């Protein structure tokens, strides 16, 4: 039975499924084990020269918005409305 499988090419990733079993029913122990497995996996990747890209978001602000904030004034810029979708 496979425990590691290359699943597919994602939009910007290579999706790999790793299945492992733990001998505990205690949530906190499972979290510690999961973190240990993830850190060991990152170590294996690093030692083999594999880089991992993490998702990022870049926000660009007009510098005048920061000037208003620093002076403690109310902004005259229109408020941003959140989508309800």
N, C-alpha and C positions, 0 to 999 in steps of 0.2 A: 504494500500500500504506500502511495506517495505521501510524503509529509511536507515537501517543498515543491511548488509547481509554478512555472512561468505561465500566468493566466492569459495575458493579452498585452497588446500595445495600446496604452491609453492615449488620450489627446496630447499629453506632454509627459508621459511616464511609461515605464515598463512595470506592469503590475505582476507582483509575485505574491503568491499565497503561501504562508507558512503555518502549518497546523502543529500544535504541541499540546500535550496533556499534562495537567498538574494534579498532584495528589493532595488536594486540600478542598475544603468546602468553606473556608474562612476567607471572606472578601479581602481583608487587609493583606493576608499572606499571598493571595492571588495577584494583587496589585504589585507587591514587592517582586514576585517572580516575573511578572510581565515586564516590569521596568528592567530587571536584570537581563532578561532575554533580549529586549530591545537594545540595551547598551552593549551587550556582547555582539549582537548583530552589527551595530554601528562600528565596533572595534574591528570586526572581521573585514567589513567593507573598507575601512580606512587603511588597514594593513595591506590590502590588495589594490590600493590606489583607486578605489571607486568613489567618486564624488556623488553626493546626494543633494539635489536641488530642493529647497523648501519653498512653498508658495509665499509670495510677497505681494504687497500692495503699496503703491507709491501715491501719495497725495501731494499735489502741487498747489500752493497757496500764493496769491498775490501778496507781495511784501507789505502792501498798505494794510492788509488785514492784521498783520502782526504789529504794525505801528499803532493802530487803534487799540489793540489789546494791551500793549505796553503802557499806553497813556491812560488806560482805564476808561476810555470813552465808549459810548454806545456806537455800534457799527451802523453805518448808513447803507451797508450792503444788503441786498434782499435776503430774506431767510430761506434756507433750504428746506424743502418739504420732502418728507419720506414717502415713498410709494407704499400703498396699501396692499400691493400684490404679494 
